[in-house]
Amino acid sequence: MKLSINLRNWGPYSTRDMLLESARAVDESGLDTVWINERLALPLNATPNTPTYSPSGRTLDPLATLAFLAAVTQRVGLGTAVINLPFRPALPTAKWVATVQDLSGGRVRLGIGAGWMESEFRALGIDPQRRGTLTDETLTVLQRCFQSDEVEINGQSILFQPRPIRPPIYVGGTPPHALRRAIRFGDGWIPAGIEPDALKPGITQLQELCQAAGRPSLEVIAMKTLPLADLPRAQEYARQFQAVGVTHLVHTQGYETIAEYRRTIALLEEQIRPALS
C-alpha cells in the first residue's frame, strides 16, 4: 500500500516559504505524493470551525499551487484531493492539467469531485443540480484531449499540445455515483474521512463494477488522519485500511511549523510504513 501526506494550500500554512519547504521535505522522503485540496473561497456565512476552512479566508488555487510545487521538487507525486470540475471550463482545465503534467515530468495525480458547497455554486452562478452532468462533460473533454493531438470541441477542431501521458484520475464522492464515474472515466476512487469498515462495502462494489466492465481492479485512495500520538494504535489503524482493500493511504494532519511537518514525515516513514510491509 502506498503512503502519502497532505499539504495545506489554505490558511496561514500556505505561504510561499512554508509550501516550498514542506514540499521539499516530502520530496526528500520516500512518501509517494503530496495531496492538496480545493476551496474556492470562504463564504462569509460559513461555519467557522469547519475543518477545511481557513479562518483568514486565504485559499490558493490547487492547479496553480501544483505548478509552483512542480518547479521546486523532483520526485514526489502532485495530487489534487480534489478539484471540483463543475467550477472550471472544460478546455482550460484540460490545458492546465496537461501543462502541469508536462512540466512536472508526469507527476500529477488528478483527484476530481463534483462539488458540494451550495454557496460556491451560488457565487459561480452554477446550478448545483447540474454538477454531475458538468463533471462528466469535463471528464469527457479531458479524456479526448489526452487521446489525440487533434480534438473537436463544440464543433471546432483544435490542436491540443502539449499532450503528455494522461495523469491518473481518481473520482471523489460516495457510492454508487462516484464508483460508476470512476469505472467510466477514471483509475480509482478517492474517498475522504471514511472509516475502514465503512469503506469495505464501497470497495466491494467497486470491484464488482470492475469485473462487470471487464476492467482490472482500480485503486482506492483513502484520506484519513492517523493517531500518530499513539503509534501502536496508528499502525493498527493503517493496517485496517490495508485489510479492506485500500491501495493508497494519505495521512491528513494539521501542522504549524515545518519542523512539525518533518516530524510527521519521519513517523510515517519509520513507524507506519514498516507496519504495512
N, C-alpha and C positions, 0 to 999 in steps of 0.2 A: 504494500500500500504506500502510495506517495504521501509525503508530509510537507505541508506548506504553512504559510503565515499570512495574516492580513497586514495591510499598510494603510494608515488612515490619511485619506486625501480630503479631510474636512477638519474643522476646528483648529485649535492652537497648535496641533501637531503637524499641520500641513504647510509649514513654512518651507522655503526652498532648501535651507540647510538641513532641516530635520528629514525631509523626504530624501534628499541626496544621501545623507549618512545612513539612514535606515535601509534604503535600497542597496547600498554598497555592502552593508553588513550581511544582508541575506545573500547577495551575490557571492560573497566570500565563503558562505556556508555551503552545506550540501542540501539545503532545503530546495524544493522543486520550483516554487512560484511565489511571487508576491501578488496578493489579490486586493483590489481596491473597489470601492463602492461608487454608486451614483446617487446623489441627491441634488436635484435641480436647483432648489433654493429652500430656505427655511420659511414656511408660511408664518405670518405674524400671529395667526391664531392657533399655532401648533402647540401640542403638549410639551412643555419644556423638558421634561425628564425622559422623553422617548430616546432610547439609547443611540439611535443612528443620527440624532440631530446634534449640530454644533450650537451651543448657546450663543456664540458670537455670530452665527449665520454664515460663517466662512465655509464655502464649499468649492472644490476645484473640479473642473470637468475631467471625467475619467480618461478619455482618449487623449486629451492634451497632456494630462499627467503621465500617461504611459509613454507618450512621445519623449517627454523630458527624461523619464527613468531609463528609456532605451539608450539614451546618449551617455548615461553615467554608469551603466552596467554592461557586462559582457556575456553572462551565462544564464542568469536566473530567468524563469518564465515570467511573463507580464500578463496578469489576468484581471478581467472585469467581473465583479460578482455583486450585481450585474448591471449592465446598461439597459435602460428602458427604451426599446426600439420605437414605440409609438411617439416618443418625444422628438425623433430625428427624421429628416427626409431620407429616403432610402438610398439614393445615389450618392449624396455627400457622405453618408455613413459608410457605404462601401469604400469610398475613396479614403476616408480617414483610416479605416481598418487596414486596407491594403498598404497605405503609406507607412503606418507604424509597423506592420508585419514586415515590410520590405527593409525599412531602416534598422529594425531590431535584429535582423537576421533570422526571422521566423520564430520569434519567441512569444507571440501573442496567444493567449488562451481566452476566447471570447465567450464570457458568460452573458446571457441575454435574458431579459424579462419583459413582461407586458405592462409593468407599472401597476400601482395600486392606490396612490395617494390622490384623493379627489381634488385637493387644492392645486396640485401640479397640473393636472389635466385642465382645470379651470383657468389657470394662468396662461396656459398654452392655447386655450380656445379649442381644445380637442374633446370630443365626446368620449368619455371613458367606456361607453358601451361598445365602441369600435376598437378597443385596444387589442383584442385578439386578432381581428382582421388586419389591422395595421401592422402588427408584429409579423404575421405570416407574409404579408406583402413585402416587407423589408427583407425577411429571410429569403424569399424567392429571388429578389434582386441581388442579394449577397451571393447566393449560390451561382447565379448566372454570371455575375461579374468575375468570379474566380474560376469559372469553367472555360471562358473563351475571351480572346482579346477583343473580338467584335461582339457587341451586345446591343440588342434592340430594346429600348425602354420608352414607353408611351409613344410608340410608332416612330421613334428616332433611333437610327443606328449610330453607335458611338464606338470609338476605340478606347478600351479600358486598360491603361498602363500606368504604373507598374502592375503586374499581375503575379505576385508571389504565390506560393502554396497557400491555399486557404487555411486559416487557423482553425483549430478545433472549436466547435460551437457547443456550448453547454446551456441547456434550457433550464431556467429557474421557474419556480412555481409549484403548484400542488397537482397531484393526480386528479383526474386522468388526463386533463388537457395538456399539462406540461410534458407528460410522458409521450403522448401521441405526437406532440410537436417535436420532441427530441428524436423520435423514430423517423419522422418525415424529413427533418431538416438538419439534425444535429449529430453530435458524437457522444452525448451524455446528458445526465440530469444533475443539476446543482441546487439541491435543497439547502435551506439555511435554518439553523436553530431548531432542528428536529432531533429528538432522542433516538437512540439506536432501535429500540423496539418499535417505535412509531414509524421508522423508515422501512422496516422489513417488508410490510405489505406492498409499498410502492416499488421497492426493488424487485420483489417477486413479479409484480405486474409488468414492470419494465422488461424483465427477462422473457416473460410470456409474449409480450408485444414484439420483441426482437425475433423470437422464434417464428412467430406468425408472419413477420415481414421478410424472413429469410436473411436477417442481419445478424452479425456477431454481437455478442454482449456489449452494451455501451458502458461507458464509465459512469460512476456515481461519485460526485464530489460533495462531501458533507462539510458544512461550515459550522463549527461549534467551539465554544470555549472550554479548554481542558483545565481542570482544577490543579494547576501546577504547584500551588502551595502545599498540596498533599500528593507527592509523587506516586506512591503506590496506587492511590485512587485514580490519578490521571492516567497511569499506564493501563490499568484495568479498563477504564472508560474508553481509551483509544482502541483497545483490543475488542471491545464490544462493537464498535463501528466496523472494524475489520471483519468480525464474525458474521455480520448481517449482509455483507457484500459491498461495503463502501470501498472504492478503489483509490480514493484520494481524500485525505483528511486535512482540513485547513483550520489551524488554531487561530481563533479571533480573540484579541485581547486589547484592552486599553493600555496606554503607556504614557508616561510624562516626559521621559528623557531617552536619549539614545543609549545610555548605559543600561537602563531598564530593558530596552528593546533587545540589546545584545545578550543580556542575561536570559531572556526568554528564548532566543535562538539557541543558546547553548544548552538549555534544559531540553528543548525539543530534540536536539541532535544527540545529546549524551544520555538522556533518560527515556525519552519516548520512542525514538527510532529503534533502539535495541529491543524494546518490548514488543515491537511489531515484526521482528525478524523470525 
